Amino acid sequence: MNREDQPLTRGELAKRGGVNIETIRYYERRGLLPKPPRSAAGYRLFSLDDYRRVRFIKRAQELGFSLKEIEELLALQNEPHTTRAVVRKRAEAKIADIEKKLCDLQAMKESLERLTATCSGRGSLCGCPILESFDSTKENHNGSKGKGKKASD
């Protein structure tokens, strides 16, 4: 039997999976990891499949999937009638979410650039156009508070 076939403790699983031990505990509580058997001493014993699952979860998170979405992807793997098209559709939906976030971030950046252009960066804090725009009670076109122009101006 080689080392990879040996059961892993929670700490070993966390280390090999590149996550914190509390993350493993959280995955267990959420049901993302199946309940492992225990050793005679009471230690949880995780398998190579558990390690693969932790890596799957971590990689999916790195690509922007939430734990709820990852739970759904894991469940799809156990459904015999799931097709690649179903998984592809989930990935395409995630791409659309990311594109929307990028647009939102770009609009935020442009708004902040406009605000910083109005501030010389010199003088007292009193009358700072950046802080005043955050503290204003005037509604802008985005529905948020502020004196600044809407992000699309």
N, CA, C and O of each residue as an XYZ file, in Angstrom:
612
protein
N       0.853     -1.177      0.000
C       0.000      0.000      0.000
C       0.895      1.235      0.000
O       1.780      1.352      0.848
N       0.679      2.161     -0.939
C       1.504      3.363     -0.968
C       0.908      4.464     -0.099
O      -0.214      4.342      0.394
N       1.660      5.526      0.081
C       1.257      6.617      0.978
C      -0.072      7.236      0.577
O      -0.850      7.637      1.442
N      -0.344      7.319     -0.717
C      -1.588      7.932     -1.183
C      -2.815      7.127     -0.781
O      -3.912      7.679     -0.685
N      -2.644      5.824     -0.543
C      -3.775      4.988     -0.166
C      -4.081      5.068      1.329
O      -5.124      4.593      1.777
N      -3.168      5.671      2.103
C      -3.329      5.748      3.551
C      -4.386      6.785      3.907
O      -4.459      7.840      3.277
N      -5.203      6.490      4.913
C      -6.182      7.492      5.351
C      -5.476      8.738      5.891
O      -4.353      8.676      6.392
N      -6.169      9.859      5.773
C      -5.635     11.146      6.224
C      -6.419     11.644      7.426
O      -7.641     11.510      7.478
N      -5.717     12.216      8.386
C      -6.416     12.897      9.480
C      -6.929     14.227      8.943
O      -6.577     14.636      7.836
N      -7.753     14.890      9.722
C      -8.293     16.184      9.305
C      -7.154     17.168      9.041
O      -7.178     17.902      8.053
N      -6.157     17.180      9.928
C      -5.023     18.083      9.754
C      -4.223     17.781      8.500
O      -3.814     18.696      7.785
N      -3.997     16.497      8.228
C      -3.267     16.101      7.020
C      -4.054     16.462      5.763
O      -3.485     16.913      4.769
N      -5.364     16.258      5.820
C      -6.214     16.602      4.684
C      -6.153     18.100      4.420
O      -6.033     18.525      3.271
N      -6.234     18.899      5.477
C      -6.167     20.350      5.334
C      -4.834     20.767      4.712
O      -4.795     21.585      3.793
N      -3.758     20.202      5.220
C      -2.426     20.559      4.724
C      -2.267     20.181      3.255
O      -1.828     20.997      2.444
N      -2.618     18.961      2.919
C      -2.485     18.510      1.525
C      -3.423     19.254      0.591
O      -3.097     19.497     -0.571
N      -4.607     19.616      1.113
C      -5.584     20.327      0.292
C      -5.333     21.821      0.183
O      -5.988     22.513     -0.596
N      -4.378     22.318      0.970
C      -4.054     23.740      0.902
C      -5.094     24.636      1.554
O      -5.276     25.787      1.157
N      -5.781     24.090      2.569
C      -6.793     24.870      3.273
C      -6.534     24.804      4.777
O      -5.721     24.007      5.245
N      -7.218     25.631      5.506
C      -7.126     25.653      6.953
C      -7.925     24.488      7.528
O      -8.893     24.039      6.914
N      -7.533     23.999      8.690
C      -8.266     22.902      9.333
C      -9.711     23.307      9.633
O     -10.615     22.472      9.594
N      -9.923     24.589      9.932
C     -11.297     25.070     10.174
C     -12.137     24.988      8.901
O     -13.352     24.797      8.960
N     -11.490     25.133      7.768
C     -12.188     24.998      6.487
C     -12.703     23.573      6.323
O     -13.830     23.366      5.872
N     -11.888     22.600      6.685
C     -12.316     21.199      6.609
C     -13.518     20.985      7.528
O     -14.499     20.352      7.139
N     -13.435     21.513      8.744
C     -14.569     21.395      9.676
C     -15.824     22.025      9.081
O     -16.913     21.462      9.182
N     -15.669     23.195      8.461
C     -16.803     23.883      7.851
C     -17.389     23.059      6.699
O     -18.607     22.929      6.585
N     -16.528     22.510      5.856
C     -17.006     21.666      4.762
C     -17.775     20.458      5.294
O     -18.768     20.037      4.699
N     -17.316     19.906      6.408
C     -18.016     18.780      7.021
C     -19.410     19.208      7.488
O     -20.404     18.533      7.220
N     -19.460     20.337      8.189
C     -20.756     20.828      8.694
C     -21.725     21.118      7.558
O     -22.918     20.843      7.678
N     -21.224     21.672      6.455
C     -22.068     22.008      5.304
C     -22.464     20.784      4.486
O     -23.347     20.859      3.632
N     -21.813     19.667      4.749
C     -22.104     18.463      3.976
C     -21.340     18.385      2.668
O     -21.634     17.534      1.829
N     -20.359     19.266      2.484
C     -19.544     19.218      1.273
C     -18.574     18.041      1.309
O     -18.156     17.536      0.266
N     -18.227     17.618      2.497
C     -17.428     16.407      2.682
C     -18.295     15.382      3.393
O     -18.953     15.712      4.379
N     -18.309     14.135      2.908
C     -19.098     13.109      3.591
C     -18.512     12.812      4.974
O     -17.321     13.011      5.214
N     -19.357     12.342      5.859
C     -18.906     12.001      7.204
C     -17.906     10.850      7.111
O     -18.242      9.772      6.620
N     -16.669     11.078      7.586
C     -15.650     10.033      7.447
C     -15.731      9.013      8.584
O     -16.263      9.298      9.657
N     -15.195      7.828      8.328
C     -15.099      6.859      9.427
C     -14.060      7.339     10.433
O     -13.282      8.253     10.159
N     -14.064      6.707     11.596
C     -13.118      7.085     12.645
C     -12.162      5.933     12.944
O     -12.487      4.757     12.777
N     -10.981      6.317     13.390
C      -9.998      5.316     13.813
C     -10.395      4.803     15.193
O     -11.325      5.328     15.806
N      -9.695      3.780     15.683
C      -9.946      3.246     17.025
C      -9.732      4.324     18.084
O     -10.355      4.295     19.145
N      -8.842      5.280     17.788
C      -8.572      6.367     18.730
C      -9.568      7.519     18.581
O      -9.487      8.502     19.317
N     -10.499      7.409     17.642
C     -11.522      8.436     17.468
C     -11.205      9.511     16.446
O     -11.990     10.444     16.272
N     -10.060      9.400     15.760
C      -9.709     10.381     14.729
C     -10.523     10.138     13.467
O     -10.755      8.994     13.075
N     -10.953     11.222     12.837
C     -11.618     11.090     11.542
C     -10.573     10.685     10.514
O      -9.462     11.215     10.505
N     -10.932      9.746      9.648
C     -10.011      9.248      8.637
C     -10.564      9.559      7.255
O     -11.581      9.006      6.837
N      -9.884     10.446      6.559
C     -10.315     10.880      5.238
C      -9.571     10.106      4.161
O      -8.453      9.631      4.367
N     -10.213      9.992      3.018
C      -9.662      9.206      1.910
C      -9.069     10.110      0.826
O      -9.158     11.336      0.894
N      -8.468      9.469     -0.167
C      -7.966     10.185     -1.325
C      -9.118     10.890     -2.057
O      -8.931     11.978     -2.602
N     -10.297     10.275     -2.071
C     -11.472     10.916     -2.687
C     -11.836     12.202     -1.947
O     -12.231     13.187     -2.570
N     -11.704     12.192     -0.624
C     -11.970     13.405      0.154
C     -10.969     14.500     -0.209
O     -11.331     15.669     -0.340
N      -9.715     14.107     -0.368
C      -8.685     15.060     -0.792
C      -9.043     15.649     -2.156
O      -8.960     16.861     -2.352
N      -9.439     14.796     -3.095
C      -9.833     15.273     -4.430
C     -11.013     16.237     -4.334
O     -11.074     17.226     -5.064
N     -11.937     15.947     -3.444
C     -13.107     16.802     -3.269
C     -12.694     18.175     -2.729
O     -13.208     19.200     -3.178
N     -11.779     18.195     -1.776
C     -11.293     19.468     -1.235
C     -10.623     20.277     -2.338
O     -10.842     21.484     -2.438
N      -9.814     19.631     -3.161
C      -9.159     20.332     -4.280
C     -10.201     20.837     -5.280
O     -10.070     21.946     -5.796
N     -11.227     20.040     -5.556
C     -12.317     20.447     -6.449
C     -12.970     21.712     -5.905
O     -13.156     22.685     -6.636
N     -13.314     21.696     -4.623
C     -13.989     22.832     -3.991
C     -13.102     24.075     -4.078
O     -13.562     25.152     -4.458
N     -11.844     23.912     -3.725
C     -10.927     25.052     -3.728
C     -10.763     25.621     -5.136
O     -10.795     26.839     -5.317
N     -10.590     24.766     -6.118
C     -10.417     25.238     -7.503
C     -11.684     25.929     -7.997
O     -11.599     26.965     -8.657
N     -12.846     25.380     -7.694
C     -14.101     26.006     -8.117
C     -14.266     27.374     -7.454
O     -14.742     28.316     -8.087
N     -13.874     27.489     -6.182
C     -13.940     28.783     -5.499
C     -13.010     29.792     -6.170
O     -13.364     30.960     -6.332
N     -11.825     29.338     -6.554
C     -10.873     30.223     -7.234
C     -11.449     30.762     -8.540
O     -11.071     31.843     -8.992
N     -12.359     30.010     -9.141
C     -12.992     30.434    -10.392
C     -14.286     31.209    -10.154
O     -15.004     31.529    -11.101
N     -14.582     31.508     -8.893
C     -15.704     32.377     -8.577
C     -16.989     31.692     -8.169
O     -17.987     32.371     -7.927
N     -17.004     30.376     -8.083
C     -18.221     29.675     -7.684
C     -18.404     29.780     -6.166
O     -17.446     29.658     -5.403
N     -19.638     30.007     -5.751
C     -19.967     30.048     -4.327
C     -20.042     28.610     -3.808
O     -20.110     27.662     -4.590
N     -20.029     28.464     -2.490
C     -20.147     27.112     -1.925
C     -21.481     26.473     -2.294
O     -21.551     25.261     -2.501
N     -22.528     27.266     -2.377
C     -23.834     26.723     -2.783
C     -23.750     26.191     -4.221
O     -24.246     25.104     -4.519
N     -23.125     26.958     -5.094
C     -22.971     26.513     -6.484
C     -22.081     25.272     -6.567
O     -22.335     24.372     -7.367
N     -21.053     25.231     -5.748
C     -20.152     24.074     -5.728
C     -20.895     22.846     -5.231
O     -20.719     21.747     -5.756
N     -21.718     23.038     -4.228
C     -22.545     21.929     -3.722
C     -23.422     21.368     -4.843
O     -23.585     20.155     -4.967
N     -23.980     22.263     -5.654
C     -24.814     21.832     -6.780
C     -23.983     21.096     -7.832
O     -24.435     20.098     -8.393
N     -22.765     21.587     -8.101
C     -21.890     20.905     -9.066
C     -21.507     19.521     -8.568
O     -21.483     18.563     -9.341
N     -21.209     19.413     -7.285
C     -20.881     18.102     -6.714
C     -22.071     17.146     -6.821
O     -21.905     15.959     -7.103
N     -23.265     17.676     -6.592
C     -24.467     16.841     -6.691
C     -24.682     16.374     -8.129
O     -25.130     15.251     -8.362
N     -24.358     17.243     -9.095
C     -24.506     16.857    -10.503
C     -23.634     15.656    -10.853
O     -24.013     14.827    -11.681
N     -22.473     15.564    -10.224
C     -21.569     14.445    -10.498
C     -22.184     13.108    -10.107
O     -21.809     12.067    -10.646
N     -23.119     13.135     -9.180
C     -23.733     11.896     -8.697
C     -25.061     11.582     -9.387
O     -25.689     10.564     -9.099
N     -25.483     12.452    -10.292
C     -26.720     12.218    -11.029
C     -26.375     11.542    -12.356
O     -25.678     12.127    -13.184
N     -26.850     10.331    -12.561
C     -26.443      9.573    -13.753
C     -26.902     10.190    -15.074
O     -26.305      9.910    -16.114
N     -27.940     11.017    -15.062
C     -28.463     11.559    -16.326
C     -27.945     12.965    -16.616
O     -28.382     13.592    -17.581
N     -27.033     13.463    -15.808
C     -26.463     14.790    -16.039
C     -25.567     14.740    -17.264
O     -24.784     13.808    -17.449
N     -25.699     15.765    -18.094
C     -24.878     15.835    -19.306
C     -23.852     16.965    -19.174
O     -23.935     17.812    -18.285
N     -22.906     16.944    -20.073
C     -21.917     18.021    -20.127
C     -22.592     19.360    -20.390
O     -22.125     20.399    -19.923
N     -23.679     19.335    -21.133
C     -24.389     20.570    -21.462
C     -24.888     21.267    -20.191
O     -24.887     22.496    -20.112
N     -25.304     20.492    -19.218
C     -25.783     21.058    -17.952
C     -24.632     21.764    -17.237
O     -24.792     22.876    -16.733
N     -23.487     21.117    -17.199
C     -22.319     21.696    -16.536
C     -21.846     22.924    -17.307
O     -21.503     23.942    -16.706
N     -21.829     22.835    -18.615
C     -21.423     23.970    -19.446
C     -22.339     25.168    -19.202
O     -21.869     26.303    -19.117
N     -23.627     24.921    -19.091
C     -24.579     26.011    -18.842
C     -24.270     26.707    -17.511
O     -24.370     27.930    -17.412
N     -23.899     25.935    -16.497
C     -23.521     26.517    -15.197
C     -22.272     27.387    -15.342
O     -22.192     28.477    -14.777
N     -21.303     26.891    -16.104
C     -20.067     27.649    -16.313
C     -20.346     28.937    -17.094
O     -19.781     29.988    -16.792
N     -21.219     28.846    -18.096
C     -21.571     30.039    -18.868
C     -22.299     31.068    -18.001
O     -22.094     32.271    -18.162
N     -23.140     30.604    -17.094
C     -23.828     31.516    -16.171
C     -22.815     32.203    -15.265
O     -22.958     33.386    -14.955
N     -21.793     31.466    -14.840
C     -20.750     32.059    -13.994
C     -19.965     33.104    -14.785
O     -19.615     34.155    -14.247
N     -19.690     32.824    -16.049
C     -19.005     33.806    -16.907
C     -19.832     35.086    -16.996
O     -19.282     36.183    -16.898
N     -21.136     34.961    -17.179
C     -22.006     36.136    -17.251
C     -21.978     36.924    -15.937
O     -21.951     38.155    -15.950
N     -21.983     36.220    -14.817
C     -21.881     36.889    -13.511
C     -20.576     37.662    -13.394
O     -20.558     38.798    -12.923
N     -19.495     37.044    -13.823
C     -18.183     37.686    -13.746
C     -18.141     38.918    -14.648
O     -17.604     39.955    -14.261
N     -18.703     38.805    -15.843
C     -18.731     39.953    -16.763
C     -19.509     41.117    -16.164
O     -19.105     42.271    -16.308
N     -20.621     40.827    -15.495
C     -21.397     41.890    -14.849
C     -20.585     42.537    -13.734
O     -20.580     43.760    -13.595
N     -19.907     41.728    -12.950
C     -19.076     42.280    -11.873
C     -17.965     43.153    -12.440
O     -17.650     44.204    -11.881
N     -17.371     42.721    -13.549
C     -16.331     43.526    -14.184
C     -16.877     44.877    -14.632
O     -16.220     45.903    -14.455
N     -18.070     44.882    -15.209
C     -18.698     46.138    -15.630
C     -18.966     47.031    -14.418
O     -18.709     48.235    -14.456
N     -19.481     46.436    -13.349
C     -19.741     47.199    -12.132
C     -18.451     47.781    -11.566
O     -18.419     48.942    -11.157
N     -17.386     46.980    -11.541
C     -16.100     47.455    -11.045
C     -15.543     48.577    -11.922
O     -14.970     49.539    -11.410
N     -15.708     48.459    -13.223
C     -15.245     49.511    -14.133
C     -16.009     50.807    -13.863
O     -15.407     51.880    -13.844
N     -17.313     50.725    -13.657
C     -18.112     51.919    -13.354
C     -17.671     52.535    -12.025
O     -17.597     53.758    -11.905
N     -17.380     51.701    -11.034
C     -16.895     52.205     -9.745
C     -15.559     52.925     -9.927
O     -15.346     54.005     -9.375
N     -14.674     52.326    -10.694
C     -13.357     52.919    -10.949
C     -13.503     54.281    -11.617
O     -12.851     55.248    -11.221
N     -14.362     54.352    -12.632
C     -14.565     55.614    -13.345
C     -15.143     56.684    -12.424
O     -14.752     57.849    -12.506
N     -16.063     56.300    -11.556
C     -16.638     57.261    -10.600
C     -15.556     57.766     -9.645
O     -15.477     58.963     -9.370
N     -14.732     56.860     -9.147
C     -13.659     57.272     -8.239
C     -12.622     58.137     -8.953
O     -12.073     59.063     -8.356
N     -12.355     57.847    -10.205
C     -11.424     58.679    -10.972
C     -11.975     60.094    -11.115
O     -11.232     61.066    -10.979
N     -13.280     60.215    -11.390
C     -13.895     61.542    -11.494
C     -13.812     62.279    -10.158
O     -13.518     63.473    -10.111
N     -14.077     61.546     -9.070
C     -14.010     62.179     -7.752
C     -12.598     62.635     -7.421
O     -12.405     63.750     -6.936
N     -11.619     61.794     -7.675
C     -10.248     62.182     -7.334
C      -9.772     63.341     -8.209
O      -8.913     64.115     -7.788
N     -10.310     63.470     -9.404
C      -9.950     64.593    -10.268
C     -10.467     65.919     -9.700
O      -9.923     66.977    -10.015
N     -11.499     65.869     -8.878
C     -12.057     67.104     -8.294
C     -11.309     67.534     -7.041
O     -11.555     68.622     -6.521
N     -10.404     66.703     -6.550
C      -9.701     66.984     -5.302
C      -8.225     67.260     -5.588
O      -7.540     66.465     -6.232
N      -7.755     68.403     -5.092
C      -6.350     68.769     -5.305
C      -5.418     67.975     -4.397
O      -4.227     67.849     -4.683
N      -5.953     67.445     -3.312
C      -5.117     66.735     -2.360
C      -4.371     67.663     -1.422
O      -3.504     67.224     -0.666
N      -4.698     68.926     -1.467
C      -4.046     69.921     -0.607
C      -5.099     70.612      0.254
O      -6.277     70.661     -0.101
N      -4.664     71.133      1.363
C      -5.543     71.900      2.236
C      -6.148     71.049      3.332
O      -5.834     69.868      3.479
N      -7.023     71.680      4.095
C      -7.652     70.990      5.225
C      -8.718     70.020      4.717
O      -9.124     70.048      3.556
N      -9.137     69.191      5.609
C     -10.151     68.187      5.286
C     -11.513     68.827      5.020
O     -12.339     68.283      4.287
N     -11.727     69.992      5.629
C     -12.996     70.699      5.460
C     -13.243     70.982      3.980
O     -12.397     71.576      3.311
N     -14.373     70.569      3.480
C     -14.733     70.814      2.096
C     -14.140     69.827      1.109
O     -14.179     70.062     -0.099
N     -13.586     68.718      1.605
C     -13.023     67.712      0.695
C     -14.125     67.186     -0.225
O     -15.111     66.624      0.252
N     -13.967     67.365     -1.538
C     -15.037     66.941     -2.455
C     -15.300     65.433     -2.445
O     -16.420     64.995     -2.709
N     -14.283     64.651     -2.146
C     -14.477     63.199     -2.119
C     -15.358     62.822     -0.930
O     -16.360     62.124     -1.086
N     -14.974     63.291      0.258
C     -15.761     62.969      1.450
C     -17.160     63.566      1.380
O     -18.127     62.937      1.809
N     -17.273     64.785      0.839
C     -18.600     65.400      0.714
C     -19.502     64.583     -0.206
O     -20.708     64.491      0.023
N     -18.918     63.993     -1.243
C     -19.745     63.198     -2.156
C     -20.276     61.943     -1.461
O     -21.362     61.464     -1.788
N     -19.511     61.409     -0.503
C     -19.966     60.229      0.237
C     -21.015     60.596      1.275
O     -21.889     59.792      1.598
N     -20.924     61.805      1.793
C     -21.775     62.238      2.898
C     -23.030     62.968      2.437
O     -23.872     63.322      3.262
N     -23.165     63.192      1.168
C     -24.282     63.969      0.641
C     -25.614     63.250      0.814
O     -25.677     62.021      0.799
N     -26.661     64.023      0.976
C     -28.013     63.449      1.037
C     -28.683     63.501     -0.325
O     -29.815     63.045     -0.485
N     -27.992     64.050     -1.290
C     -28.526     64.155     -2.649
C     -28.443     62.802     -3.347
O     -27.393     62.160     -3.310
N     -29.506     62.361     -3.973
C     -29.534     61.086     -4.696
C     -28.934     61.277     -6.084
O     -29.208     62.272     -6.755
N     -28.107     60.312     -6.513
C     -27.644     60.359     -7.896
C     -28.470     59.383     -8.727
O     -29.408     58.769     -8.219
N     -28.132     59.244     -9.971
C     -28.926     58.410    -10.881
C     -28.791     56.919    -10.639
O     -29.575     56.138    -11.178
N     -27.798     56.499     -9.830
C     -27.639     55.080     -9.524
C     -28.444     54.670     -8.310
O     -28.445     53.498     -7.936
N     -29.131     55.620     -7.687
C     -29.911     55.294     -6.513
C     -29.102     55.341     -5.239
O     -29.637     55.089     -4.159
N     -27.796     55.665     -5.343
C     -26.986     55.768     -4.144
C     -26.816     57.229     -3.783
O     -27.057     58.117     -4.600
N     -26.405     57.465     -2.572
C     -26.202     58.825     -2.108
C     -24.913     59.372     -2.700
O     -23.957     58.623     -2.904
N     -24.877     60.666     -2.976
C     -23.634     61.272     -3.415
C     -23.886     62.411     -4.388
O     -24.897     62.429     -5.089
N     -22.947     63.374     -4.425
C     -23.043     64.517     -5.317
C     -22.471     64.217     -6.688
O     -22.723     64.945     -7.648
N     -21.696     63.138     -6.779
C     -21.019     62.825     -8.031
C     -21.996     62.483     -9.131
O     -23.163     62.178     -8.888
N     -21.486     62.541    -10.352
C     -22.306     62.172    -11.493
C     -22.515     60.676    -11.516
O     -21.761     59.929    -10.892
N     -23.524     60.239    -12.225
C     -23.734     58.797    -12.333
C     -22.574     58.164    -13.094
O     -21.882     58.819    -13.873
N     -22.385     56.869    -12.843
C     -21.223     56.150    -13.374
C     -21.165     56.186    -14.889
O     -20.073     56.091    -15.450
N     -22.278     56.317    -15.569
C     -22.266     56.266    -17.031
C     -22.037     57.624    -17.667
O     -21.956     57.709    -18.893
N     -21.928     58.716    -16.863
C     -21.663     60.050    -17.425
C     -20.272     60.156    -17.987
O     -19.891     61.211    -18.496
